Amino acid sequence: MALLIAVAESAQDAAACFNSFLDPVPEISTEITGLMARCLGISSALRTLHTTKEDHRTYHEYDLIYADVLDVRMSLEYTFSDIKRLIGDLGHTGHISRRAAYYQVWREIDSHFYQESRVSLSKRLECNFLFLAQLNHILIDGRPLDEDEYYDLRDFTAEILRTQAPRLDAAFNSLSIGDPGHSCQQAEVVREEKANRNLHTTTGTTLMVATEAKTRGTSIATWV
């Protein structure tokens, strides 16, 4: 399964998980429905990105945003994994009421993401969605919808991923040697993702030059 589609499905799963909070904790329904909408929006944006990048006419533009796509994909994988893990705690809340259990887990989710990034989960997902929209526009038009917003969202995504990145090192260090074939495949994926974290400066410079070329009417293909 394509990696972007896999994350899109994780986003849908997260939305379904949040839906389970509406009945036991109705007082947080506004926050919950907002998170559900953001998760579904991200799922749709990821599917659009996957479809668009498969078009041969966007190959050059995809090279420009490859490192950005990798970052936002990895960050979303960590985010949705955390959501799944935290909601999984519903089965370990002791002998308390259903409402209290859901509310306790909701507080843990809210606290976890704020402590990790100093912004709410809702704000993080909103920025993820807006960044994906910028990347989709670059694929189609060769430049962002708004350059200032694109670079702000790019920096935001990279900063969030830096707080999550130690998990990548942990994954590399904990690779099992029990199954050589599986271990080698895992190692290759982790090495690729770690190596591609160094692509930002080059990619950003290329994008700025390519955007200028697009503005001046020069074929973007001559810049990549």
C-alpha positions in Angstrom: 0.0 0.0 0.0 1.3 3.5 -0.9 2.6 5.3 2.2 0.4 8.4 1.7 -2.7 6.3 1.4 -1.7 4.4 4.6 -1.5 7.6 6.5 -4.8 8.8 5.0 -6.4 5.7 6.4 -4.8 6.3 9.8 -6.4 9.8 9.7 -9.8 8.3 9.0 -9.3 5.8 11.8 -8.4 8.7 14.2 -11.6 10.5 13.2 -13.6 7.3 14.0 -11.9 7.0 17.3 -12.8 10.6 18.2 -16.4 10.0 17.2 -16.6 7.5 20.1 -16.2 10.5 22.5 -19.3 12.3 21.4 -21.9 10.3 23.4 -20.1 9.8 26.7 -18.6 13.4 26.9 -21.0 15.7 25.0 -19.6 18.8 26.7 -16.5 18.5 24.5 -18.4 17.8 21.3 -17.3 21.1 19.7 -13.6 20.2 20.1 -14.2 16.6 19.1 -16.1 17.3 15.9 -13.4 19.9 15.0 -10.7 17.2 15.3 -12.8 14.8 13.3 -13.1 17.3 10.5 -9.4 18.0 10.5 -8.5 14.3 10.4 -10.9 13.7 7.5 -9.6 16.8 5.7 -6.0 15.6 6.1 -7.1 12.2 4.7 -8.6 13.8 1.7 -5.6 16.0 1.1 -3.2 13.0 1.3 -5.3 11.1 -1.2 -5.2 14.1 -3.5 -1.5 14.4 -3.2 -1.0 10.7 -3.9 -3.2 10.9 -7.0 -1.6 14.1 -8.3 2.0 12.9 -7.8 1.3 9.8 -9.9 0.6 12.0 -12.9 3.7 12.1 -15.1 3.2 15.8 -15.7 4.0 16.5 -12.0 7.3 14.5 -11.7 9.5 17.6 -11.7 7.4 19.4 -9.2 7.2 16.4 -6.9 11.0 16.4 -6.8 10.8 20.0 -5.3 8.6 19.0 -2.5 9.8 15.4 -1.8 11.5 16.3 1.5 8.4 18.3 2.6 6.1 15.4 1.8 8.4 13.0 3.8 8.4 15.3 6.8 4.6 15.9 7.0 4.0 12.2 6.3 6.3 11.1 9.1 5.0 13.7 11.5 1.4 12.6 10.8 2.4 8.9 11.3 3.7 9.8 14.8 0.7 11.9 15.6 -1.9 9.3 14.6 0.1 6.6 16.4 0.0 8.6 19.6 -3.7 9.2 19.2 -4.3 5.5 18.8 -2.1 4.7 21.8 -3.7 7.2 24.1 -7.2 6.2 23.1 -6.2 2.6 23.7 -5.8 3.6 27.4 -9.7 3.5 27.6 -9.3 -0.1 28.4 -7.0 0.6 31.4 -8.8 3.4 33.3 -9.9 1.3 36.3 -13.3 1.1 37.9 -14.6 4.5 37.0 -17.7 5.5 35.0 -17.6 5.5 31.2 -18.0 9.2 31.1 -15.1 9.7 33.5 -12.9 7.3 31.5 -13.4 9.1 28.3 -12.9 12.5 29.9 -9.7 11.3 31.5 -8.3 10.1 28.2 -9.4 13.3 26.5 -7.4 15.3 29.1 -4.4 13.0 28.5 -4.6 13.6 24.7 -4.9 17.3 25.1 -2.0 17.4 27.6 0.3 15.2 25.6 0.2 17.1 22.4 0.4 20.5 24.1 3.5 19.4 26.1 5.1 18.0 22.9 4.7 21.1 20.7 3.2 23.9 22.8 0.2 24.1 20.5 -3.0 22.1 20.7 -3.7 19.0 18.6 -6.4 20.9 16.8 -3.9 23.6 15.8 -1.3 21.0 14.8 -3.7 19.2 12.5 -4.9 22.5 11.0 -1.3 23.4 10.1 -0.8 19.9 8.7 -3.8 20.3 6.5 -2.8 23.8 5.3 0.7 22.5 4.5 -0.7 19.6 2.5 -2.8 22.1 0.6 0.3 24.2 -0.2 2.1 21.0 -1.4 -0.8 20.0 -3.6 -0.8 23.5 -5.2 3.0 23.3 -5.9 2.4 20.0 -7.7 -0.3 21.5 -9.9 1.0 25.0 -10.4 4.7 24.8 -9.7 4.6 27.3 -6.8 2.8 27.7 -3.4 -0.5 29.3 -2.9 1.2 31.8 -0.6 5.0 31.7 -0.3 5.2 33.2 3.2 2.6 30.8 4.5 4.3 27.9 2.8 7.6 28.6 4.5 6.0 29.2 7.9 4.1 25.9 7.7 7.3 24.2 6.5 9.2 25.4 9.5 6.3 24.5 11.8 6.3 20.9 10.4 10.0 20.5 10.7 10.0 21.8 14.3 7.2 19.4 15.3 9.1 16.5 13.7 12.3 17.5 15.6 10.4 16.8 18.8 9.3 13.5 17.4 12.5 12.5 15.7 14.2 10.7 18.7 11.7 7.9 18.0 13.3 7.4 14.6 16.6 6.9 16.2 15.0 4.6 18.7 13.4 2.6 15.9 16.8 2.3 14.2 18.6 1.2 17.4 15.9 -1.3 18.3 15.7 -3.2 15.0 15.3 -6.9 15.6 18.0 -9.3 14.5 15.6 -12.3 14.8 14.4 -12.0 11.2 17.2 -10.9 8.9 15.0 -10.2 6.0 12.5 -8.1 7.9 15.3 -6.4 9.8 17.1 -5.4 6.6 13.9 -3.9 5.2 13.2 -1.9 8.3 16.8 -0.7 8.4 16.5 0.5 4.8 13.4 2.4 5.5 14.8 4.1 8.6 18.1 4.9 6.9 16.2 6.5 3.9 14.0 8.6 6.1 17.0 9.8 8.3 19.0 10.6 5.2 16.2 12.5 3.6 15.9 14.8 6.6 18.9 16.6 5.2 17.1 17.6 2.0 15.4 20.7 3.3 18.0 23.4 2.4 18.5 22.1 -1.1 14.8 21.6 -1.7 13.9 25.0 -0.4 16.5 26.8 -2.6 15.4 24.8 -5.7 11.7 25.7 -5.0 12.5 29.5 -4.7 14.5 29.4 -8.0 11.8 27.3 -9.7 9.1 29.7 -8.5 11.0 32.7 -9.9 11.4 30.8 -13.2 7.7 30.1 -13.3 6.9 33.8 -12.7 9.3 34.8 -15.5 7.7 32.3 -17.9 10.7 29.9 -18.0 9.9 26.2 -18.0 10.3 24.8 -14.5 11.8 21.6 -15.9 15.0 23.5 -16.8 15.6 24.2 -13.1 15.4 20.7 -11.7 
